[in-house]
Amino acid sequence: MSIGEQTAYTASDLLEMPDGDRYELAGGQLVEREMGAESSWVAGNVHTHLNNFVLQHELGWALPEGTSFQCFPDDPERVRRPDVSFIARGRLASDILPRGHCRIAPDLAVEVVSPRDSYYEVDQKVSEYLAAGVQQVWVVNPDNRTLRVHHLNGPLSHLNENDVVSGEDLLPVFGRRVGDFFPPARQENSSADRG
């Protein structure tokens, strides 16, 4: 390989790498997933709320951060790892999770904005998920404590921390206050900060 030439990786390569779970794959290139402590906690908290609801109502699979999806028609080798995802019961063969990458699009993908994420990167992932057939994409932003709901065939919803996110047809009767996904609000200019 000549200097400046980059290796093109495949989805299979990602499964064989010892640290492959740290990466996504786009255009044959490794994309490192970097989450801060806060965004990682928020992702875990969203998963907890979603998983408890899905288990209680036997709706399917709520999958945590790191689950890999290879389901993009415009780039068959692309692999994305939403921070949380949901697959409805009956969509997987025999309702069994695959051992490698999931080859079907999730019904819901959740991306938690991390400190190093650019708006372009987040919007790019949203577009990719919707093009793959994901029904809803939630973009959770800890900085301004908001949640955007992108629908495959519908309007964009902007929710503030006091609004309730519902799963609509996808997760009937799921309803959580957006603020419940975040840690307690930081107190600006507290006495501890002054001194």
C-alpha positions in Angstrom: 0.0 0.0 0.0 1.4 3.4 -1.0 1.7 6.3 1.4 -1.6 8.2 1.8 -3.6 5.2 0.7 -6.2 4.2 3.2 -7.4 0.7 3.9 -11.1 0.1 3.2 -12.6 -2.0 6.0 -15.7 -4.2 5.8 -18.4 -5.0 8.2 -16.9 -8.4 8.8 -13.5 -6.8 9.6 -15.2 -4.8 12.3 -16.5 -8.0 14.0 -13.0 -9.5 13.9 -11.2 -6.6 15.4 -10.4 -6.9 19.2 -11.6 -3.3 19.7 -14.2 -3.2 16.9 -17.0 -2.3 19.3 -15.4 1.2 19.6 -16.1 2.0 16.0 -18.8 2.5 13.4 -18.0 2.0 9.7 -18.8 4.5 6.9 -17.5 4.5 3.4 -15.1 1.8 4.3 -13.5 3.9 7.1 -13.5 3.4 10.8 -15.3 6.1 12.8 -14.5 6.1 16.4 -17.5 6.6 18.8 -16.6 9.0 21.5 -19.0 9.6 24.3 -18.5 11.6 27.5 -19.6 10.4 30.9 -22.8 12.5 30.8 -23.9 11.5 27.3 -23.2 7.8 28.1 -25.2 8.1 31.4 -28.1 9.6 29.5 -28.0 6.9 26.9 -28.1 4.3 29.7 -31.0 6.0 31.3 -33.0 6.2 28.1 -32.4 2.5 27.6 -33.5 1.7 31.1 -36.8 3.6 30.7 -37.4 2.1 27.3 -36.3 -1.5 28.2 -38.6 -1.5 31.3 -41.5 -0.5 29.2 -40.8 -2.9 26.4 -40.3 -5.9 28.8 -43.5 -5.0 30.7 -45.6 -5.0 27.6 -43.7 -7.7 25.7 -43.2 -5.5 22.7 -39.8 -6.7 21.4 -36.2 -5.7 22.0 -34.8 -2.5 23.6 -31.1 -2.6 22.7 -28.3 -0.7 24.5 -25.4 1.4 23.4 -23.1 -0.5 21.1 -25.6 -2.7 19.2 -24.4 -2.7 15.6 -26.7 -2.3 12.5 -25.7 -3.2 9.0 -28.9 -2.3 7.2 -28.1 0.6 4.8 -29.1 0.0 1.2 -26.9 2.8 -0.2 -23.8 1.4 1.5 -24.1 -2.4 2.4 -20.9 -2.3 4.4 -21.9 0.7 6.6 -22.3 -0.1 10.3 -23.9 2.3 12.8 -24.3 1.9 16.5 -27.2 4.0 17.8 -27.0 4.8 21.5 -30.3 3.0 22.1 -32.5 1.2 19.7 -35.8 -0.8 19.6 -36.9 -3.7 17.4 -40.6 -4.7 17.5 -41.5 -8.3 18.3 -41.9 -10.4 15.2 -39.4 -8.6 13.0 -36.4 -10.8 13.7 -36.3 -14.4 12.4 -37.8 -16.5 15.2 -37.5 -13.4 17.5 -33.8 -14.3 18.1 -31.1 -11.6 18.2 -28.2 -12.1 15.8 -24.7 -12.8 17.1 -23.1 -10.3 14.7 -24.5 -7.1 13.2 -28.2 -6.8 13.0 -29.2 -6.8 9.3 -32.6 -5.1 9.7 -33.2 -1.5 10.5 -34.5 -0.9 14.0 -37.9 0.6 14.5 -36.5 3.3 16.7 -32.9 4.7 16.9 -31.8 7.0 19.6 -28.7 9.3 19.3 -27.5 11.1 22.4 -25.5 14.2 21.4 -22.0 14.0 22.8 -19.6 17.0 23.4 -17.6 16.2 20.3 -20.5 15.6 17.9 -21.1 18.1 15.2 -24.6 19.0 14.0 -23.6 17.7 10.5 -22.6 14.2 11.9 -25.8 13.9 13.9 -28.0 15.0 11.0 -26.1 12.6 8.7 -26.9 9.7 11.0 -30.5 10.7 11.2 -30.8 10.8 7.4 -29.1 7.4 7.1 -31.5 5.8 9.6 -34.6 7.3 8.0 -33.3 6.2 4.5 -32.9 2.6 5.9 -36.5 2.6 7.1 -36.2 3.5 10.8 -39.7 4.7 11.9 -38.5 7.2 14.5 -35.1 8.7 15.3 -34.8 10.5 18.7 -32.0 13.0 19.0 -31.4 13.6 22.8 -29.4 16.7 23.6 -28.1 16.9 27.3 -26.7 20.4 26.8 -30.1 22.0 26.2 -32.2 19.2 27.7 -34.2 18.7 24.6 -35.3 15.8 22.4 -36.1 15.9 18.7 -38.3 13.2 17.2 -37.7 12.6 13.5 -40.5 10.5 11.8 -40.0 8.4 8.7 -43.3 9.6 7.3 -44.2 12.6 9.4 -43.3 15.9 10.9 -40.3 16.7 13.1 -41.2 17.3 16.8 -39.1 19.4 19.1 -39.6 18.6 22.8 -38.3 20.5 25.9 -37.6 18.9 29.2 -41.1 19.4 30.5 -42.7 17.8 27.5 -43.7 14.2 27.3 -42.2 11.9 24.6 -44.7 9.2 23.5 -43.9 6.3 21.4 -47.0 7.0 19.3 -48.0 3.8 17.2 -44.5 2.4 17.7 -44.6 2.2 21.5 -48.3 2.6 22.5 -48.9 4.2 25.9 -45.2 4.9 26.4 -44.9 8.3 27.9 -41.9 9.8 29.7 -41.1 13.4 30.6 -38.1 14.4 28.6 -36.4 15.8 31.7 -36.4 12.3 33.2 -33.8 11.2 30.8 -31.2 13.7 32.1 -29.3 14.0 35.4 -30.5 16.8 37.7 -30.0 20.2 36.3 -26.8 21.9 37.3 -27.2 24.8 39.7 -25.3 27.8 38.2 -23.4 29.9 40.6 -23.9 27.6 43.6 -22.1 28.4 46.8 -19.6 25.5 46.0 -18.7 27.3 42.8 -18.1 30.6 44.4 -15.4 29.8 46.7 
